[in-house]
Amino acid sequence: MTEPPAEQPGKDERAPTLLQTAASVVSAAFGVQSEKNRERDFKHGKASTFIIGGIVFTLLLIAVLYFAVRLSLKAAGV
């Protein structure tokens, strides 16, 4: 007797990919996270992944703002 093949998890039943995690972190940071993605993240994602992603995003945002201000001040002659 043969067993039926094991069903692969559906698209919504897998852990989010790196790209999906990054998109979730960025959209959550700006407050535009969709309900569907939020539910996927809470059901199948790991908190540590999102915490690390949030820290990395915050550091990158600070660096971009810092260099934008330095460039603006340099252009203004200050």
PyMOL Python script that loads the backbone (N, CA, C, O; Angstrom):
from pymol import cmd

cmd.read_pdbstr("""\
ATOM      1  N   MET A   1       0.833  -1.164   0.000  1.00  0.00           N
ATOM      2  CA  MET A   1       0.000   0.000   0.000  1.00  0.00           C
ATOM      3  C   MET A   1       0.893   1.247   0.000  1.00  0.00           C
ATOM      4  O   MET A   1       1.832   1.338   0.790  1.00  0.00           O
ATOM      5  N   THR A   2       0.608   2.175  -0.858  1.00  0.00           N
ATOM      6  CA  THR A   2       1.405   3.398  -0.917  1.00  0.00           C
ATOM      7  C   THR A   2       0.640   4.532  -0.253  1.00  0.00           C
ATOM      8  O   THR A   2      -0.584   4.634  -0.334  1.00  0.00           O
ATOM      9  N   GLU A   3       1.419   5.375   0.403  1.00  0.00           N
ATOM     10  CA  GLU A   3       0.816   6.522   1.071  1.00  0.00           C
ATOM     11  C   GLU A   3       0.717   7.676   0.080  1.00  0.00           C
ATOM     12  O   GLU A   3       1.553   7.809  -0.814  1.00  0.00           O
ATOM     13  N   PRO A   4      -0.295   8.497   0.241  1.00  0.00           N
ATOM     14  CA  PRO A   4      -0.380   9.668  -0.643  1.00  0.00           C
ATOM     15  C   PRO A   4       0.788  10.607  -0.355  1.00  0.00           C
ATOM     16  O   PRO A   4       1.256  10.687   0.781  1.00  0.00           O
ATOM     17  N   PRO A   5       1.255  11.311  -1.368  1.00  0.00           N
ATOM     18  CA  PRO A   5       2.382  12.229  -1.143  1.00  0.00           C
ATOM     19  C   PRO A   5       1.998  13.305  -0.146  1.00  0.00           C
ATOM     20  O   PRO A   5       0.869  13.795  -0.126  1.00  0.00           O
ATOM     21  N   ALA A   6       2.966  13.654   0.675  1.00  0.00           N
ATOM     22  CA  ALA A   6       2.720  14.702   1.667  1.00  0.00           C
ATOM     23  C   ALA A   6       2.500  16.022   0.952  1.00  0.00           C
ATOM     24  O   ALA A   6       3.232  16.377   0.029  1.00  0.00           O
ATOM     25  N   GLU A   7       1.496  16.731   1.387  1.00  0.00           N
ATOM     26  CA  GLU A   7       1.204  18.013   0.768  1.00  0.00           C
ATOM     27  C   GLU A   7       2.232  19.042   1.209  1.00  0.00           C
ATOM     28  O   GLU A   7       2.617  19.109   2.376  1.00  0.00           O
ATOM     29  N   GLN A   8       2.658  19.831   0.257  1.00  0.00           N
ATOM     30  CA  GLN A   8       3.576  20.904   0.590  1.00  0.00           C
ATOM     31  C   GLN A   8       2.777  22.041   1.180  1.00  0.00           C
ATOM     32  O   GLN A   8       1.618  22.250   0.822  1.00  0.00           O
ATOM     33  N   PRO A   9       3.401  22.782   2.092  1.00  0.00           N
ATOM     34  CA  PRO A   9       2.668  23.892   2.693  1.00  0.00           C
ATOM     35  C   PRO A   9       2.243  24.902   1.635  1.00  0.00           C
ATOM     36  O   PRO A   9       2.971  25.155   0.676  1.00  0.00           O
ATOM     37  N   GLY A  10       1.073  25.469   1.817  1.00  0.00           N
ATOM     38  CA  GLY A  10       0.580  26.488   0.893  1.00  0.00           C
ATOM     39  C   GLY A  10       1.432  27.742   0.996  1.00  0.00           C
ATOM     40  O   GLY A  10       2.294  27.867   1.866  1.00  0.00           O
ATOM     41  N   LYS A  11       1.168  28.656   0.093  1.00  0.00           N
ATOM     42  CA  LYS A  11       1.953  29.883   0.044  1.00  0.00           C
ATOM     43  C   LYS A  11       1.872  30.665   1.352  1.00  0.00           C
ATOM     44  O   LYS A  11       2.853  31.284   1.764  1.00  0.00           O
ATOM     45  N   ASP A  12       0.717  30.644   2.005  1.00  0.00           N
ATOM     46  CA  ASP A  12       0.537  31.393   3.248  1.00  0.00           C
ATOM     47  C   ASP A  12       0.961  30.609   4.481  1.00  0.00           C
ATOM     48  O   ASP A  12       0.916  31.147   5.587  1.00  0.00           O
ATOM     49  N   GLU A  13       1.375  29.348   4.324  1.00  0.00           N
ATOM     50  CA  GLU A  13       1.715  28.518   5.479  1.00  0.00           C
ATOM     51  C   GLU A  13       3.215  28.381   5.695  1.00  0.00           C
ATOM     52  O   GLU A  13       3.643  27.642   6.582  1.00  0.00           O
ATOM     53  N   ARG A  14       4.017  29.074   4.906  1.00  0.00           N
ATOM     54  CA  ARG A  14       5.467  29.003   5.045  1.00  0.00           C
ATOM     55  C   ARG A  14       5.985  30.245   5.750  1.00  0.00           C
ATOM     56  O   ARG A  14       5.330  31.287   5.780  1.00  0.00           O
ATOM     57  N   ALA A  15       7.180  30.106   6.316  1.00  0.00           N
ATOM     58  CA  ALA A  15       7.824  31.263   6.941  1.00  0.00           C
ATOM     59  C   ALA A  15       8.150  32.290   5.863  1.00  0.00           C
ATOM     60  O   ALA A  15       8.460  31.917   4.732  1.00  0.00           O
ATOM     61  N   PRO A  16       8.085  33.573   6.195  1.00  0.00           N
ATOM     62  CA  PRO A  16       8.373  34.603   5.203  1.00  0.00           C
ATOM     63  C   PRO A  16       9.822  34.518   4.719  1.00  0.00           C
ATOM     64  O   PRO A  16      10.730  34.199   5.486  1.00  0.00           O
ATOM     65  N   THR A  17      10.016  34.808   3.441  1.00  0.00           N
ATOM     66  CA  THR A  17      11.363  34.822   2.874  1.00  0.00           C
ATOM     67  C   THR A  17      12.100  36.075   3.350  1.00  0.00           C
ATOM     68  O   THR A  17      11.515  36.941   4.001  1.00  0.00           O
ATOM     69  N   LEU A  18      13.376  36.159   3.021  1.00  0.00           N
ATOM     70  CA  LEU A  18      14.170  37.327   3.412  1.00  0.00           C
ATOM     71  C   LEU A  18      13.589  38.604   2.813  1.00  0.00           C
ATOM     72  O   LEU A  18      13.508  39.631   3.486  1.00  0.00           O
ATOM     73  N   LEU A  19      13.188  38.533   1.552  1.00  0.00           N
ATOM     74  CA  LEU A  19      12.602  39.708   0.897  1.00  0.00           C
ATOM     75  C   LEU A  19      11.270  40.094   1.538  1.00  0.00           C
ATOM     76  O   LEU A  19      10.999  41.278   1.738  1.00  0.00           O
ATOM     77  N   GLN A  20      10.441  39.107   1.859  1.00  0.00           N
ATOM     78  CA  GLN A  20       9.164  39.387   2.520  1.00  0.00           C
ATOM     79  C   GLN A  20       9.390  39.975   3.919  1.00  0.00           C
ATOM     80  O   GLN A  20       8.659  40.864   4.354  1.00  0.00           O
ATOM     81  N   THR A  21      10.401  39.470   4.605  1.00  0.00           N
ATOM     82  CA  THR A  21      10.720  39.989   5.932  1.00  0.00           C
ATOM     83  C   THR A  21      11.166  41.441   5.839  1.00  0.00           C
ATOM     84  O   THR A  21      10.722  42.280   6.622  1.00  0.00           O
ATOM     85  N   ALA A  22      12.042  41.740   4.884  1.00  0.00           N
ATOM     86  CA  ALA A  22      12.513  43.115   4.701  1.00  0.00           C
ATOM     87  C   ALA A  22      11.346  44.039   4.350  1.00  0.00           C
ATOM     88  O   ALA A  22      11.248  45.146   4.881  1.00  0.00           O
ATOM     89  N   ALA A  23      10.474  43.591   3.467  1.00  0.00           N
ATOM     90  CA  ALA A  23       9.314  44.401   3.092  1.00  0.00           C
ATOM     91  C   ALA A  23       8.390  44.626   4.290  1.00  0.00           C
ATOM     92  O   ALA A  23       7.831  45.711   4.455  1.00  0.00           O
ATOM     93  N   SER A  24       8.235  43.611   5.111  1.00  0.00           N
ATOM     94  CA  SER A  24       7.392  43.749   6.303  1.00  0.00           C
ATOM     95  C   SER A  24       7.989  44.734   7.293  1.00  0.00           C
ATOM     96  O   SER A  24       7.265  45.531   7.890  1.00  0.00           O
ATOM     97  N   VAL A  25       9.305  44.688   7.472  1.00  0.00           N
ATOM     98  CA  VAL A  25       9.973  45.603   8.406  1.00  0.00           C
ATOM     99  C   VAL A  25       9.813  47.046   7.930  1.00  0.00           C
ATOM    100  O   VAL A  25       9.477  47.932   8.717  1.00  0.00           O
ATOM    101  N   VAL A  26      10.054  47.278   6.642  1.00  0.00           N
ATOM    102  CA  VAL A  26       9.959  48.635   6.110  1.00  0.00           C
ATOM    103  C   VAL A  26       8.521  49.146   6.158  1.00  0.00           C
ATOM    104  O   VAL A  26       8.280  50.280   6.572  1.00  0.00           O
ATOM    105  N   SER A  27       7.571  48.323   5.740  1.00  0.00           N
ATOM    106  CA  SER A  27       6.181  48.776   5.745  1.00  0.00           C
ATOM    107  C   SER A  27       5.663  48.967   7.173  1.00  0.00           C
ATOM    108  O   SER A  27       4.869  49.874   7.421  1.00  0.00           O
ATOM    109  N   ALA A  28       6.093  48.143   8.090  1.00  0.00           N
ATOM    110  CA  ALA A  28       5.682  48.322   9.488  1.00  0.00           C
ATOM    111  C   ALA A  28       6.303  49.589  10.073  1.00  0.00           C
ATOM    112  O   ALA A  28       5.674  50.272  10.883  1.00  0.00           O
ATOM    113  N   ALA A  29       7.530  49.905   9.669  1.00  0.00           N
ATOM    114  CA  ALA A  29       8.190  51.109  10.172  1.00  0.00           C
ATOM    115  C   ALA A  29       7.439  52.364   9.750  1.00  0.00           C
ATOM    116  O   ALA A  29       7.385  53.339  10.499  1.00  0.00           O
ATOM    117  N   PHE A  30       6.858  52.344   8.550  1.00  0.00           N
ATOM    118  CA  PHE A  30       6.112  53.497   8.066  1.00  0.00           C
ATOM    119  C   PHE A  30       4.620  53.396   8.373  1.00  0.00           C
ATOM    120  O   PHE A  30       3.857  54.301   8.036  1.00  0.00           O
ATOM    121  N   GLY A  31       4.197  52.299   9.012  1.00  0.00           N
ATOM    122  CA  GLY A  31       2.813  52.164   9.446  1.00  0.00           C
ATOM    123  C   GLY A  31       1.836  51.785   8.351  1.00  0.00           C
ATOM    124  O   GLY A  31       0.651  52.108   8.440  1.00  0.00           O
ATOM    125  N   VAL A  32       2.315  51.106   7.319  1.00  0.00           N
ATOM    126  CA  VAL A  32       1.433  50.737   6.216  1.00  0.00           C
ATOM    127  C   VAL A  32       1.382  49.227   6.000  1.00  0.00           C
ATOM    128  O   VAL A  32       1.087  48.771   4.896  1.00  0.00           O
ATOM    129  N   GLN A  33       1.662  48.459   7.029  1.00  0.00           N
ATOM    130  CA  GLN A  33       1.666  46.992   6.939  1.00  0.00           C
ATOM    131  C   GLN A  33       0.246  46.489   6.694  1.00  0.00           C
ATOM    132  O   GLN A  33      -0.686  46.897   7.389  1.00  0.00           O
ATOM    133  N   SER A  34       0.077  45.607   5.713  1.00  0.00           N
ATOM    134  CA  SER A  34      -1.255  45.062   5.433  1.00  0.00           C
ATOM    135  C   SER A  34      -1.614  44.009   6.483  1.00  0.00           C
ATOM    136  O   SER A  34      -0.740  43.377   7.076  1.00  0.00           O
ATOM    137  N   GLU A  35      -2.892  43.841   6.692  1.00  0.00           N
ATOM    138  CA  GLU A  35      -3.381  42.868   7.676  1.00  0.00           C
ATOM    139  C   GLU A  35      -2.952  41.453   7.302  1.00  0.00           C
ATOM    140  O   GLU A  35      -2.579  40.663   8.169  1.00  0.00           O
ATOM    141  N   LYS A  36      -3.007  41.136   6.012  1.00  0.00           N
ATOM    142  CA  LYS A  36      -2.638  39.798   5.538  1.00  0.00           C
ATOM    143  C   LYS A  36      -1.165  39.502   5.841  1.00  0.00           C
ATOM    144  O   LYS A  36      -0.834  38.427   6.341  1.00  0.00           O
ATOM    145  N   ASN A  37      -0.293  40.454   5.539  1.00  0.00           N
ATOM    146  CA  ASN A  37       1.136  40.254   5.807  1.00  0.00           C
ATOM    147  C   ASN A  37       1.426  40.211   7.305  1.00  0.00           C
ATOM    148  O   ASN A  37       2.266  39.433   7.757  1.00  0.00           O
ATOM    149  N   ARG A  38       0.736  41.044   8.067  1.00  0.00           N
ATOM    150  CA  ARG A  38       0.933  41.042   9.520  1.00  0.00           C
ATOM    151  C   ARG A  38       0.564  39.686  10.108  1.00  0.00           C
ATOM    152  O   ARG A  38       1.282  39.154  10.954  1.00  0.00           O
ATOM    153  N   GLU A  39      -0.552  39.132   9.661  1.00  0.00           N
ATOM    154  CA  GLU A  39      -0.962  37.814  10.143  1.00  0.00           C
ATOM    155  C   GLU A  39       0.044  36.744   9.754  1.00  0.00           C
ATOM    156  O   GLU A  39       0.362  35.874  10.565  1.00  0.00           O
ATOM    157  N   ARG A  40       0.555  36.793   8.515  1.00  0.00           N
ATOM    158  CA  ARG A  40       1.568  35.835   8.068  1.00  0.00           C
ATOM    159  C   ARG A  40       2.826  35.938   8.944  1.00  0.00           C
ATOM    160  O   ARG A  40       3.403  34.929   9.349  1.00  0.00           O
ATOM    161  N   ASP A  41       3.229  37.172   9.220  1.00  0.00           N
ATOM    162  CA  ASP A  41       4.436  37.385  10.011  1.00  0.00           C
ATOM    163  C   ASP A  41       4.280  36.839  11.428  1.00  0.00           C
ATOM    164  O   ASP A  41       5.198  36.218  11.964  1.00  0.00           O
ATOM    165  N   PHE A  42       3.112  37.072  12.031  1.00  0.00           N
ATOM    166  CA  PHE A  42       2.899  36.605  13.400  1.00  0.00           C
ATOM    167  C   PHE A  42       2.726  35.099  13.478  1.00  0.00           C
ATOM    168  O   PHE A  42       3.136  34.482  14.461  1.00  0.00           O
ATOM    169  N   LYS A  43       2.127  34.495  12.457  1.00  0.00           N
ATOM    170  CA  LYS A  43       1.896  33.052  12.490  1.00  0.00           C
ATOM    171  C   LYS A  43       3.136  32.249  12.142  1.00  0.00           C
ATOM    172  O   LYS A  43       3.389  31.209  12.750  1.00  0.00           O
ATOM    173  N   HIS A  44       3.922  32.721  11.159  1.00  0.00           N
ATOM    174  CA  HIS A  44       5.007  31.887  10.636  1.00  0.00           C
ATOM    175  C   HIS A  44       6.390  32.499  10.767  1.00  0.00           C
ATOM    176  O   HIS A  44       7.385  31.814  10.529  1.00  0.00           O
ATOM    177  N   GLY A  45       6.480  33.771  11.139  1.00  0.00           N
ATOM    178  CA  GLY A  45       7.786  34.413  11.252  1.00  0.00           C
ATOM    179  C   GLY A  45       8.378  34.257  12.641  1.00  0.00           C
ATOM    180  O   GLY A  45       7.674  33.947  13.602  1.00  0.00           O
ATOM    181  N   LYS A  46       9.686  34.477  12.731  1.00  0.00           N
ATOM    182  CA  LYS A  46      10.366  34.429  14.027  1.00  0.00           C
ATOM    183  C   LYS A  46      10.602  35.858  14.489  1.00  0.00           C
ATOM    184  O   LYS A  46      11.029  36.705  13.705  1.00  0.00           O
ATOM    185  N   ALA A  47      10.327  36.124  15.748  1.00  0.00           N
ATOM    186  CA  ALA A  47      10.477  37.472  16.284  1.00  0.00           C
ATOM    187  C   ALA A  47      11.906  37.976  16.141  1.00  0.00           C
ATOM    188  O   ALA A  47      12.123  39.151  15.842  1.00  0.00           O
ATOM    189  N   SER A  48      12.880  37.101  16.352  1.00  0.00           N
ATOM    190  CA  SER A  48      14.279  37.535  16.277  1.00  0.00           C
ATOM    191  C   SER A  48      14.630  38.076  14.893  1.00  0.00           C
ATOM    192  O   SER A  48      15.413  39.018  14.777  1.00  0.00           O
ATOM    193  N   THR A  49      14.061  37.491  13.855  1.00  0.00           N
ATOM    194  CA  THR A  49      14.319  37.955  12.486  1.00  0.00           C
ATOM    195  C   THR A  49      13.806  39.377  12.303  1.00  0.00           C
ATOM    196  O   THR A  49      14.483  40.211  11.703  1.00  0.00           O
ATOM    197  N   PHE A  50      12.621  39.654  12.816  1.00  0.00           N
ATOM    198  CA  PHE A  50      12.045  40.983  12.662  1.00  0.00           C
ATOM    199  C   PHE A  50      12.740  42.005  13.555  1.00  0.00           C
ATOM    200  O   PHE A  50      12.858  43.171  13.176  1.00  0.00           O
ATOM    201  N   ILE A  51      13.197  41.597  14.717  1.00  0.00           N
ATOM    202  CA  ILE A  51      13.931  42.503  15.600  1.00  0.00           C
ATOM    203  C   ILE A  51      15.252  42.905  14.957  1.00  0.00           C
ATOM    204  O   ILE A  51      15.602  44.085  14.939  1.00  0.00           O
ATOM    205  N   ILE A  52      15.980  41.934  14.434  1.00  0.00           N
ATOM    206  CA  ILE A  52      17.248  42.229  13.762  1.00  0.00           C
ATOM    207  C   ILE A  52      16.993  43.108  12.535  1.00  0.00           C
ATOM    208  O   ILE A  52      17.723  44.069  12.292  1.00  0.00           O
ATOM    209  N   GLY A  53      15.957  42.775  11.767  1.00  0.00           N
ATOM    210  CA  GLY A  53      15.611  43.589  10.597  1.00  0.00           C
ATOM    211  C   GLY A  53      15.270  45.016  10.980  1.00  0.00           C
ATOM    212  O   GLY A  53      15.660  45.955  10.286  1.00  0.00           O
ATOM    213  N   GLY A  54      14.549  45.189  12.070  1.00  0.00           N
ATOM    214  CA  GLY A  54      14.200  46.530  12.542  1.00  0.00           C
ATOM    215  C   GLY A  54      15.416  47.325  12.973  1.00  0.00           C
ATOM    216  O   GLY A  54      15.507  48.521  12.699  1.00  0.00           O
ATOM    217  N   ILE A  55      16.350  46.669  13.647  1.00  0.00           N
ATOM    218  CA  ILE A  55      17.587  47.345  14.075  1.00  0.00           C
ATOM    219  C   ILE A  55      18.408  47.760  12.861  1.00  0.00           C
ATOM    220  O   ILE A  55      18.897  48.887  12.794  1.00  0.00           O
ATOM    221  N   VAL A  56      18.562  46.846  11.897  1.00  0.00           N
ATOM    222  CA  VAL A  56      19.316  47.159  10.685  1.00  0.00           C
ATOM    223  C   VAL A  56      18.655  48.310   9.924  1.00  0.00           C
ATOM    224  O   VAL A  56      19.340  49.231   9.480  1.00  0.00           O
ATOM    225  N   PHE A  57      17.334  48.263   9.772  1.00  0.00           N
ATOM    226  CA  PHE A  57      16.613  49.331   9.083  1.00  0.00           C
ATOM    227  C   PHE A  57      16.825  50.666   9.789  1.00  0.00           C
ATOM    228  O   PHE A  57      17.071  51.678   9.133  1.00  0.00           O
ATOM    229  N   THR A  58      16.732  50.681  11.108  1.00  0.00           N
ATOM    230  CA  THR A  58      16.907  51.912  11.875  1.00  0.00           C
ATOM    231  C   THR A  58      18.303  52.480  11.692  1.00  0.00           C
ATOM    232  O   THR A  58      18.461  53.685  11.497  1.00  0.00           O
ATOM    233  N   LEU A  59      19.318  51.624  11.752  1.00  0.00           N
ATOM    234  CA  LEU A  59      20.696  52.091  11.559  1.00  0.00           C
ATOM    235  C   LEU A  59      20.907  52.643  10.152  1.00  0.00           C
ATOM    236  O   LEU A  59      21.573  53.664   9.980  1.00  0.00           O
ATOM    237  N   LEU A  60      20.344  51.974   9.147  1.00  0.00           N
ATOM    238  CA  LEU A  60      20.457  52.476   7.775  1.00  0.00           C
ATOM    239  C   LEU A  60      19.739  53.812   7.608  1.00  0.00           C
ATOM    240  O   LEU A  60      20.251  54.708   6.937  1.00  0.00           O
ATOM    241  N   LEU A  61      18.576  53.952   8.204  1.00  0.00           N
ATOM    242  CA  LEU A  61      17.830  55.206   8.131  1.00  0.00           C
ATOM    243  C   LEU A  61      18.619  56.343   8.783  1.00  0.00           C
ATOM    244  O   LEU A  61      18.694  57.442   8.235  1.00  0.00           O
ATOM    245  N   ILE A  62      19.198  56.081   9.939  1.00  0.00           N
ATOM    246  CA  ILE A  62      20.007  57.101  10.618  1.00  0.00           C
ATOM    247  C   ILE A  62      21.201  57.489   9.756  1.00  0.00           C
ATOM    248  O   ILE A  62      21.515  58.673   9.634  1.00  0.00           O
ATOM    249  N   ALA A  63      21.872  56.504   9.154  1.00  0.00           N
ATOM    250  CA  ALA A  63      23.036  56.791   8.310  1.00  0.00           C
ATOM    251  C   ALA A  63      22.640  57.629   7.095  1.00  0.00           C
ATOM    252  O   ALA A  63      23.335  58.586   6.753  1.00  0.00           O
ATOM    253  N   VAL A  64      21.536  57.282   6.445  1.00  0.00           N
ATOM    254  CA  VAL A  64      21.087  58.042   5.277  1.00  0.00           C
ATOM    255  C   VAL A  64      20.748  59.480   5.671  1.00  0.00           C
ATOM    256  O   VAL A  64      21.129  60.420   4.972  1.00  0.00           O
ATOM    257  N   LEU A  65      20.040  59.654   6.777  1.00  0.00           N
ATOM    258  CA  LEU A  65      19.699  61.000   7.232  1.00  0.00           C
ATOM    259  C   LEU A  65      20.942  61.802   7.601  1.00  0.00           C
ATOM    260  O   LEU A  65      21.035  62.988   7.284  1.00  0.00           O
ATOM    261  N   TYR A  66      21.890  61.162   8.264  1.00  0.00           N
ATOM    262  CA  TYR A  66      23.138  61.824   8.660  1.00  0.00           C
ATOM    263  C   TYR A  66      23.879  62.344   7.424  1.00  0.00           C
ATOM    264  O   TYR A  66      24.294  63.502   7.387  1.00  0.00           O
ATOM    265  N   PHE A  67      24.042  61.486   6.418  1.00  0.00           N
ATOM    266  CA  PHE A  67      24.765  61.897   5.223  1.00  0.00           C
ATOM    267  C   PHE A  67      23.981  62.911   4.392  1.00  0.00           C
ATOM    268  O   PHE A  67      24.586  63.754   3.730  1.00  0.00           O
ATOM    269  N   ALA A  68      22.659  62.847   4.413  1.00  0.00           N
ATOM    270  CA  ALA A  68      21.848  63.835   3.707  1.00  0.00           C
ATOM    271  C   ALA A  68      22.007  65.212   4.355  1.00  0.00           C
ATOM    272  O   ALA A  68      22.105  66.218   3.652  1.00  0.00           O
ATOM    273  N   VAL A  69      22.034  65.262   5.668  1.00  0.00           N
ATOM    274  CA  VAL A  69      22.219  66.534   6.377  1.00  0.00           C
ATOM    275  C   VAL A  69      23.623  67.073   6.128  1.00  0.00           C
ATOM    276  O   VAL A  69      23.795  68.267   5.881  1.00  0.00           O
ATOM    277  N   ARG A  70      24.630  66.199   6.193  1.00  0.00           N
ATOM    278  CA  ARG A  70      26.015  66.649   5.935  1.00  0.00           C
ATOM    279  C   ARG A  70      26.143  67.203   4.522  1.00  0.00           C
ATOM    280  O   ARG A  70      26.795  68.228   4.317  1.00  0.00           O
ATOM    281  N   LEU A  71      25.535  66.543   3.552  1.00  0.00           N
ATOM    282  CA  LEU A  71      25.584  67.007   2.165  1.00  0.00           C
ATOM    283  C   LEU A  71      24.878  68.348   2.023  1.00  0.00           C
ATOM    284  O   LEU A  71      25.356  69.236   1.317  1.00  0.00           O
ATOM    285  N   SER A  72      23.748  68.492   2.690  1.00  0.00           N
ATOM    286  CA  SER A  72      22.997  69.764   2.631  1.00  0.00           C
ATOM    287  C   SER A  72      23.784  70.897   3.268  1.00  0.00           C
ATOM    288  O   SER A  72      23.816  72.004   2.729  1.00  0.00           O
ATOM    289  N   LEU A  73      24.420  70.641   4.403  1.00  0.00           N
ATOM    290  CA  LEU A  73      25.210  71.667   5.066  1.00  0.00           C
ATOM    291  C   LEU A  73      26.432  72.037   4.228  1.00  0.00           C
ATOM    292  O   LEU A  73      26.809  73.207   4.162  1.00  0.00           O
ATOM    293  N   LYS A  74      27.035  71.067   3.606  1.00  0.00           N
ATOM    294  CA  LYS A  74      28.199  71.324   2.755  1.00  0.00           C
ATOM    295  C   LYS A  74      27.785  72.181   1.548  1.00  0.00           C
ATOM    296  O   LYS A  74      28.504  73.101   1.159  1.00  0.00           O
ATOM    297  N   ALA A  75      26.623  71.870   0.963  1.00  0.00           N
ATOM    298  CA  ALA A  75      26.134  72.628  -0.180  1.00  0.00           C
ATOM    299  C   ALA A  75      25.763  74.056   0.223  1.00  0.00           C
ATOM    300  O   ALA A  75      25.858  74.977  -0.588  1.00  0.00           O
ATOM    301  N   ALA A  76      25.340  74.238   1.479  1.00  0.00           N
ATOM    302  CA  ALA A  76      24.965  75.554   1.960  1.00  0.00           C
ATOM    303  C   ALA A  76      26.197  76.368   2.388  1.00  0.00           C
ATOM    304  O   ALA A  76      26.091  77.562   2.667  1.00  0.00           O
ATOM    305  N   GLY A  77      27.340  75.722   2.436  1.00  0.00           N
ATOM    306  CA  GLY A  77      28.571  76.427   2.804  1.00  0.00           C
ATOM    307  C   GLY A  77      28.791  76.539   4.299  1.00  0.00           C
ATOM    308  O   GLY A  77      29.555  77.392   4.751  1.00  0.00           O
ATOM    309  N   VAL A  78      28.157  75.720   5.044  1.00  0.00           N
ATOM    310  CA  VAL A  78      28.308  75.755   6.509  1.00  0.00           C
ATOM    311  C   VAL A  78      29.382  74.795   6.934  1.00  0.00           C
ATOM    312  O   VAL A  78      29.665  74.674   8.126  1.00  0.00           O
TER     313      VAL A  78
END
""", "prot")
cmd.dss("prot")
cmd.show_as("cartoon", "prot")
cmd.util.cbc("prot")
cmd.orient("prot")
